[in-house]
């Protein structure tokens, strides 16, 4: 571990709990960024697993502030949406 107050192995940064985190305040494993909870997140403040971008909650989201699973874009809620502000599942476009 490199940094302060890390619990786990191979953490770089401060206050990480888990293994192989890079950044600060991560809880889980292999998170890259700040304040993520889960596994394999990249970005700031993600909750869940395999999210990329800031503020995603769920699994496999790419973009900004998505909730659900496998969304791509900005502020989508649901599953498999592509675009901006979609709600539900399998939508493409703008809200």
Residue frames as a rotation matrix with the C-alpha (Angstrom) as fourth column:
UNK 1
0.573 0.820 0.000 0.00
0.820 -0.573 0.000 0.00
0.000 0.000 -1.000 0.00
UNK 2
-0.697 -0.685 0.212 1.10
0.682 -0.725 -0.098 3.55
0.221 0.076 0.972 -0.76
UNK 3
-0.252 0.626 0.738 -0.75
-0.171 -0.780 0.602 6.29
0.952 0.026 0.303 1.10
UNK 4
-0.873 -0.054 0.484 -2.46
-0.476 -0.118 -0.872 6.69
0.104 -0.992 0.077 4.42
UNK 5
-0.411 0.754 0.512 -5.15
-0.632 0.169 -0.756 4.67
-0.657 -0.634 0.407 6.13
UNK 6
-0.104 0.338 -0.935 -5.49
-0.869 0.427 0.251 1.91
0.484 0.839 0.249 3.52
UNK 7
-0.090 0.126 0.988 -6.91
-0.613 0.775 -0.155 -1.46
-0.785 -0.620 0.008 4.48
UNK 8
0.910 0.335 0.244 -6.17
-0.041 0.658 -0.752 -4.28
-0.412 0.674 0.613 2.06
UNK 9
0.046 -0.927 0.373 -3.45
0.539 0.338 0.772 -4.93
-0.841 0.166 0.515 -0.48
UNK 10
-0.542 -0.469 0.697 -1.88
0.820 -0.116 0.560 -3.00
-0.181 0.876 0.448 -3.35
UNK 11
0.641 0.768 -0.004 -3.80
0.761 -0.635 -0.134 0.25
-0.105 0.083 -0.991 -2.76
UNK 12
-0.627 -0.749 0.214 -2.39
0.767 -0.642 -0.004 3.58
0.140 0.162 0.977 -3.97
UNK 13
-0.189 0.579 0.793 -3.95
-0.047 -0.812 0.582 6.65
0.981 0.072 0.181 -2.37
UNK 14
-0.926 -0.121 0.357 -5.58
-0.337 -0.158 -0.928 7.26
0.169 -0.980 0.106 0.97
UNK 15
-0.479 0.763 0.433 -8.45
-0.631 0.044 -0.775 5.68
-0.611 -0.644 0.460 2.87
UNK 16
-0.130 0.401 -0.907 -9.07
-0.825 0.464 0.324 2.77
0.550 0.790 0.271 0.50
UNK 17
-0.158 0.134 0.978 -10.63
-0.666 0.717 -0.206 -0.44
-0.729 -0.684 -0.024 1.74
UNK 18
0.906 0.384 0.176 -10.10
-0.144 0.673 -0.725 -3.45
-0.398 0.632 0.666 -0.49
UNK 19
0.077 -0.909 0.410 -7.42
0.441 0.400 0.804 -4.44
-0.894 0.119 0.431 -2.96
UNK 20
-0.541 -0.499 0.676 -5.72
0.801 -0.063 0.595 -2.79
-0.254 0.864 0.435 -5.94
UNK 21
0.672 0.740 -0.021 -7.55
0.718 -0.658 -0.228 0.54
-0.183 0.138 -0.973 -5.65
UNK 22
-0.542 -0.794 0.276 -6.01
0.834 -0.547 0.066 3.67
0.098 0.266 0.959 -7.16
UNK 23
-0.177 0.508 0.843 -7.27
0.034 -0.853 0.521 6.96
0.984 0.120 0.134 -5.73
UNK 24
-0.960 -0.153 0.235 -8.85
-0.205 -0.188 -0.960 7.87
0.192 -0.970 0.149 -2.42
UNK 25
-0.514 0.786 0.343 -11.89
-0.700 -0.154 -0.697 6.75
-0.495 -0.598 0.630 -0.48
UNK 26
-0.181 0.431 -0.884 -12.66
-0.768 0.500 0.401 3.66
0.615 0.751 0.240 -2.54
UNK 27
-0.188 0.208 0.960 -14.43
-0.734 0.619 -0.278 0.65
-0.652 -0.757 0.036 -1.05
UNK 28
0.884 0.430 0.186 -14.02
-0.213 0.722 -0.658 -2.58
-0.417 0.542 0.730 -3.00
UNK 29
0.084 -0.869 0.488 -11.48
0.402 0.477 0.781 -3.92
-0.912 0.131 0.390 -5.45
UNK 30
-0.511 -0.500 0.700 -9.76
0.806 0.004 0.591 -2.49
-0.298 0.866 0.401 -8.53
UNK 31
0.708 0.705 -0.042 -11.49
0.666 -0.686 -0.293 0.90
-0.235 0.180 -0.955 -8.43
UNK 32
-0.484 -0.816 0.315 -9.76
0.873 -0.473 0.117 3.77
0.053 0.332 0.942 -10.24
UNK 33
-0.138 0.438 0.889 -10.77
0.198 -0.867 0.458 7.22
0.970 0.239 0.033 -9.06
UNK 34
-0.925 -0.144 0.353 -12.28
-0.262 -0.432 -0.863 8.73
0.277 -0.890 0.362 -5.94
UNK 35
-0.609 0.686 0.398 -15.09
-0.627 -0.110 -0.771 7.58
-0.485 -0.719 0.497 -3.66
UNK 36
-0.137 0.558 -0.818 -16.32
-0.773 0.457 0.441 4.54
0.620 0.693 0.369 -5.59
UNK 37
-0.239 0.156 0.958 -18.01
-0.732 0.620 -0.284 1.58
-0.638 -0.769 -0.034 -3.97
UNK 38
0.854 0.516 0.060 -17.88
-0.370 0.685 -0.627 -1.74
-0.365 0.514 0.776 -5.79
UNK 39
0.120 -0.787 0.605 -15.53
0.344 0.605 0.718 -3.53
-0.931 0.122 0.343 -8.16
UNK 40
-0.452 -0.476 0.754 -13.73
0.830 0.085 0.551 -2.35
-0.327 0.875 0.356 -11.32
UNK 41
0.732 0.677 -0.077 -15.15
0.620 -0.709 -0.336 1.19
-0.282 0.198 -0.939 -11.38
UNK 42
-0.465 -0.832 0.303 -13.42
0.885 -0.445 0.138 4.04
0.020 0.333 0.943 -13.20
UNK 43
-0.179 0.393 0.902 -14.29
0.267 -0.863 0.429 7.61
0.947 0.318 0.049 -12.25
UNK 44
-0.905 -0.134 0.403 -15.70
-0.268 -0.557 -0.786 9.59
0.329 -0.820 0.469 -9.39
UNK 45
-0.606 0.675 0.421 -18.41
-0.677 -0.160 -0.718 8.44
-0.418 -0.720 0.554 -7.00
UNK 46
-0.288 0.499 -0.817 -19.62
-0.646 0.528 0.551 5.26
0.707 0.687 0.171 -8.67
UNK 47
-0.271 0.309 0.911 -21.79
-0.797 0.459 -0.393 2.74
-0.540 -0.833 0.122 -6.85
UNK 48
0.839 0.525 0.143 -21.84
-0.370 0.743 -0.557 -0.80
-0.399 0.414 0.818 -8.23
UNK 49
0.099 -0.805 0.585 -19.55
0.242 0.589 0.771 -2.75
-0.965 0.066 0.253 -10.53
UNK 50
-0.424 -0.458 0.781 -17.78
0.809 0.196 0.555 -2.05
-0.407 0.867 0.287 -13.84
UNK 51
0.762 0.647 -0.037 -19.01
0.586 -0.712 -0.387 1.55
-0.276 0.273 -0.921 -14.22
UNK 52
-0.416 -0.881 0.227 -17.04
0.905 -0.375 0.203 4.23
-0.094 0.290 0.952 -16.10
UNK 53
-0.269 0.288 0.919 -17.62
0.263 -0.896 0.357 7.94
0.927 0.337 0.165 -15.59
UNK 54
-0.957 -0.135 0.257 -18.80
-0.186 -0.394 -0.900 10.00
0.222 -0.909 0.352 -12.62
UNK 55
-0.606 0.728 0.320 -21.85
-0.708 -0.311 -0.634 9.25
-0.362 -0.611 0.704 -10.50
UNK 56
-0.235 0.524 -0.819 -23.06
-0.617 0.571 0.542 5.99
0.752 0.632 0.189 -12.01
UNK 57
-0.388 0.186 0.903 -25.06
-0.787 0.443 -0.430 3.55
-0.480 -0.877 -0.025 -9.90
UNK 58
0.773 0.633 0.039 -25.59
-0.535 0.684 -0.496 -0.02
-0.341 0.363 0.868 -11.04
UNK 59
0.136 -0.701 0.700 -23.58
0.193 0.711 0.676 -2.34
-0.972 0.044 0.232 -13.25
UNK 60
-0.312 -0.404 0.860 -21.80
0.838 0.310 0.450 -1.74
-0.448 0.861 0.241 -16.52
UNK 61
0.797 0.596 -0.097 -22.85
0.501 -0.742 -0.447 1.88
-0.338 0.308 -0.890 -17.05
UNK 62
-0.374 -0.879 0.296 -20.76
0.913 -0.294 0.281 4.17
-0.160 0.376 0.913 -19.28
UNK 63
-0.081 0.315 0.946 -21.20
0.475 -0.822 0.314 7.93
0.876 0.474 -0.083 -19.07
UNK 64
-0.892 -0.222 0.395 -22.46
-0.146 -0.684 -0.715 10.38
0.428 -0.695 0.578 -16.49
UNK 65
-0.703 0.582 0.408 -25.04
-0.638 -0.264 -0.723 9.87
-0.314 -0.769 0.557 -13.72
UNK 66
-0.218 0.612 -0.760 -26.67
-0.591 0.537 0.602 6.71
0.777 0.581 0.244 -15.07
UNK 67
-0.384 0.145 0.912 -28.60
-0.791 0.459 -0.406 4.30
-0.477 -0.877 -0.062 -12.87
UNK 68
0.749 0.661 0.041 -29.40
-0.570 0.675 -0.469 0.71
-0.338 0.328 0.882 -13.74
UNK 69
0.155 -0.658 0.737 -27.50
0.171 0.752 0.636 -1.70
-0.973 0.028 0.229 -15.94
UNK 70
-0.352 -0.466 0.812 -25.59
0.799 0.303 0.520 -1.32
-0.488 0.832 0.266 -19.23
UNK 71
0.799 0.590 -0.115 -26.60
0.471 -0.732 -0.492 2.28
-0.375 0.339 -0.863 -19.96
UNK 72
-0.336 -0.881 0.333 -24.52
0.926 -0.245 0.288 4.49
-0.172 0.405 0.898 -22.25
UNK 73
-0.042 0.303 0.952 -24.85
0.520 -0.807 0.280 8.27
0.853 0.507 -0.124 -22.10
UNK 74
-0.905 -0.243 0.350 -26.02
-0.086 -0.701 -0.708 10.87
0.417 -0.670 0.614 -19.61
UNK 75
-0.710 0.592 0.381 -28.64
-0.631 -0.295 -0.717 10.52
-0.312 -0.750 0.583 -16.86
UNK 76
-0.241 0.615 -0.751 -30.30
-0.529 0.566 0.632 7.34
0.813 0.550 0.189 -18.10
UNK 77
-0.464 0.169 0.870 -32.34
-0.808 0.323 -0.493 5.24
-0.364 -0.931 -0.014 -15.69
UNK 78
0.733 0.673 0.098 -33.16
-0.583 0.697 -0.418 1.61
-0.350 0.249 0.903 -16.37
UNK 79
0.107 -0.674 0.730 -31.36
0.127 0.738 0.663 -1.00
-0.986 0.022 0.165 -18.46
UNK 80
-0.336 -0.407 0.849 -29.63
0.792 0.366 0.489 -0.88
-0.510 0.837 0.199 -21.85
UNK 81
0.809 0.571 -0.139 -30.47
0.434 -0.741 -0.513 2.73
-0.396 0.355 -0.847 -22.71
UNK 82
-0.338 -0.879 0.335 -28.36
0.923 -0.241 0.300 4.80
-0.183 0.411 0.893 -25.10
UNK 83
-0.010 0.301 0.954 -28.60
0.552 -0.793 0.256 8.58
0.834 0.529 -0.158 -25.10
UNK 84
-0.907 -0.267 0.327 -29.67
-0.048 -0.705 -0.708 11.27
0.419 -0.657 0.626 -22.66
UNK 85
-0.721 0.584 0.373 -32.29
-0.635 -0.342 -0.693 11.09
-0.277 -0.736 0.617 -19.91
UNK 86
-0.252 0.624 -0.740 -34.01
-0.479 0.584 0.656 7.88
0.841 0.519 0.152 -20.98
UNK 87
-0.432 0.193 0.881 -36.11
-0.828 0.302 -0.472 5.94
-0.357 -0.934 0.029 -18.49
UNK 88
0.728 0.674 0.129 -37.03
-0.588 0.709 -0.389 2.30
-0.353 0.208 0.912 -18.86
UNK 89
0.050 -0.700 0.712 -35.25
0.058 0.714 0.698 -0.31
-0.997 0.006 0.077 -20.94
UNK 90
-0.310 -0.342 0.887 -33.69
0.795 0.419 0.439 -0.45
-0.522 0.841 0.142 -24.40
UNK 91
0.818 0.547 -0.177 -34.38
0.387 -0.752 -0.534 3.18
-0.425 0.368 -0.827 -25.34
UNK 92
-0.305 -0.882 0.359 -32.25
0.930 -0.195 0.313 5.11
-0.206 0.429 0.880 -27.82
UNK 93
-0.010 0.251 0.968 -32.26
0.584 -0.784 0.209 8.91
0.812 0.567 -0.139 -28.07
UNK 94
-0.891 -0.233 0.389 -33.23
-0.098 -0.739 -0.666 11.77
0.443 -0.632 0.636 -25.79
UNK 95
-0.925 0.380 0.021 -35.65
0.027 0.121 -0.992 11.28
-0.380 -0.917 -0.122 -22.87
